[in-house]
Amino acid sequence: MLLVNPLLDLLQPYPFERLRTLFDSSDGVLPAPSDVTADVPAGKSRPREIKLSIGEPQHETPALIKAAVSANLDGLASYPSTLGIVALRESIAAWVARRYAVPLPDIATQILPVNGSREALFSFAQAVIDTRSARPTVVCPNPFYQIYEGATLLAGATPAYINTLAHNDFELDFASIADSIWADTQLIYICSPGNPTGKVMSLSTWQKLFELSDRFGFVIAADECYSEIYFEEGNPPLGALSVAAQLGRHDYKNLMIFSSLSKRSNVPGMRSGFVAGDAALIEKFLLYRTYHGSAMNTVVQAVSIAAWNDEAHVIENRRLYAEKFATVTPLISPHLPCKQPDAGFYLWAQTPIADTDFARDLYHQQNLVVLPGSYLARETNGINPGAGFVRIALVPSLEDCLEAARRIAEFCQSRELPPAETNSSDASLPPVQEKASDAASLPLPEGNGSGAVSLPPLQGEGRGGDGGNEPQARAKQ
Ligand SMILES: Cc1ncc(COP(=O)(O)O)c(C=O)c1O
C-alpha cells in the first residue's frame, strides 16, 4: 500500500484535464477527435486550433523586462532570501502606495515577494489554517480559481461556497452562508476582479465582509492578480487595501492581498508577485515560507523591480485588451449573451445548450477551445452556478479573437442555436452591454443585414498557433 497524504485523494480533477476527457468523448452525432476531419466540408482542411480556454497572457513580454533579465544574470550566483531584497520591497511598496492611494507600506513588515500569486494563495492556507479546531472552514466564491479549493483541502479544512449568479450581477451574497458556518470559518478567498466573471467587488460588499471578519475573526485572502487589466485609464478596479484605508483599517487587520506581474506585465513564466497587508499575518507567512523554501530567484527580483517601476507597458497592455473587448464582445454577444467584464480578460458567456456540449461540439466542428463554466464551479444549494456558461479568454491576438468570434457565429448558425435565454443556474440574462446593432458602427467589416456582423474569412492552417494541446497543460493557470 502506498503511504501518502490521504488528503490528496480529495483533490478534484483540474478543469483542463476534464476538458481533455470531454474532447476525447463523442456524443455519436459529431465525430470523435481522431476523426474530426469528417466534420469538415470536402476540399477544406480543418482550421488551425485557437485556444480561448486558458488564462495565459499572450501579449509580448515588454523589452524592458527582457533587457533586465540579461542585465541581472549575475544574481544566479547567490541564494535569495525569503524576505527579498530591500530594493524590491521598496519598489513594490511604492507601487502599492501609488496604485491604491494608501500610505507607504512598511517594507519590513507589510510586504513580501512571492513566486506568482498561485503558490502564495496555496501556501497561505497552509500557514493560516488551524486544524485543531473542530471544523476549520474556508469560504470560496463559486465559480472560482481552482487553487482555492486545493489549498483548502490540503490544509485539512472544508470548503464552503458562495454562488455568484447573473441575476445578482455576480455579487457575493454573504447571507447565503449560515452563521454556524461563518463561526467555523478561518479564511475566505476573494477574487476581485473575478475569474471567471470579471466582477469587481463594490465598496459596500467589502464593508459587509470586513464586518463579518471582525465578528467571526477570519482572515481575508484578496486575490487581485487581474487588478491591472481594466478598460478605462484613470478608473482602476477598487482594491482591498484602498477600501481598508478608507474605512480607517490602517493596520489591514486580517487582510492580505495577492498581486502578480503575470497578467500586468505579460510575464506568466517569470513567477513574480507579492503579498501585502496585515503585519502579523506576514510575520507568520514569512516563517512558513522560510521552511517551505519559496524565496524568489535573485534575477527575478531584479527584473521585478524594473517591471513594478514602469507603467507605460501596462497602459499599452490594457489598450490591447480594451481594443479586443470593444471589438469582439458585440460579435459574440448576439449568439452567447455576455457583456464586457468590469475588469480582467475573460468573457463569461451564456450558452444556448449545456456548456459542456457547447464546448465539445465547438471544438470538434471549429477547432476552437473554450472552457465549460461548470468545470470551474461546484454544485452548491442544488445548482452548479457555472453551468450554462463558457469562459472565453481574450488572450490571443485581435486577429485570432476575431476569427474565434466568426467561428462561434458560424457554429451557432450551423446548429441553428438561438441565443441562450436561460441557464441552469439562473433564469435571468446578464446585461448585454453592446447589441449587435452597435457592432455595425465599429471599425470592422460591414454588417450583413441579419443582425450579425460578417467577420473576416477563416485563416489558413499552420499560422503560429499558441503551441501544444492546451487541455493537456494540466498544471497551468
Ligand atoms: C484568479 C487567479 N488567481 C491567481 C492566478 C495565478 O497567477 P500567477 O501565479 O501567475 O500570479 C490566476 C492565474 O490564472 C488566476 O486566474
The ligand as a MOL file (V3000), in Angstrom:
LIG
                    3D

  0  0  0     0  0            999 V3000
M  V30 BEGIN CTAB
M  V30 COUNTS 16 16 0 0 0
M  V30 BEGIN ATOM
M  V30 1 C -7.7960 34.1630 -10.1720 0
M  V30 2 C -6.3620 33.8210 -10.3530 0
M  V30 3 N -5.5480 33.9680 -9.3070 0
M  V30 4 C -4.2480 33.6710 -9.3990 0
M  V30 5 C -3.7100 33.2050 -10.5810 0
M  V30 6 C -2.2570 32.8360 -10.6080 0
M  V30 7 O -1.4870 33.7260 -11.3170 0
M  V30 8 P 0.0710 33.8510 -11.0820 0
M  V30 9 O 0.5060 32.7090 -10.2190 0
M  V30 10 O 0.6790 33.7940 -12.4230 0
M  V30 11 O 0.2770 35.1610 -10.3870 0
M  V30 12 C -4.5210 33.0490 -11.7030 0
M  V30 13 C -3.9700 32.5460 -12.9710 0
M  V30 14 O -4.5750 32.4880 -13.9840 0
M  V30 15 C -5.8910 33.3590 -11.5770 0
M  V30 16 O -6.7260 33.2280 -12.6110 0
M  V30 END ATOM
M  V30 BEGIN BOND
M  V30 1 1 1 2
M  V30 2 1 2 3
M  V30 3 2 2 15
M  V30 4 2 3 4
M  V30 5 1 4 5
M  V30 6 1 5 6
M  V30 7 2 5 12
M  V30 8 1 6 7
M  V30 9 1 7 8
M  V30 10 2 8 9
M  V30 11 1 8 10
M  V30 12 1 8 11
M  V30 13 1 12 13
M  V30 14 1 12 15
M  V30 15 2 13 14
M  V30 16 1 15 16
M  V30 END BOND
M  V30 END CTAB
M  END
